């Protein structure tokens, strides 16, 4: 597997974990959580996911 793609998978997992933690903190009523972090994490997660999808849809011969 492409090293760059592997790094993107790891970054996506990291962003998902941060978003889950942020959502959990919000559910417990921490007001300082509502500072735009949610939308920033979702945007970054979307960008990384789009890049992963683009790489996964490329022919395998172009991954080298």
PyMOL commands that set and color helices and strands:
alter all, ss='L'
color gray80, all
select helices_A, chain A and resi 3-27+31-33+37-56+60-63
alter helices_A, ss='H'
color red, helices_A
deselect
rebuild
show_as cartoon
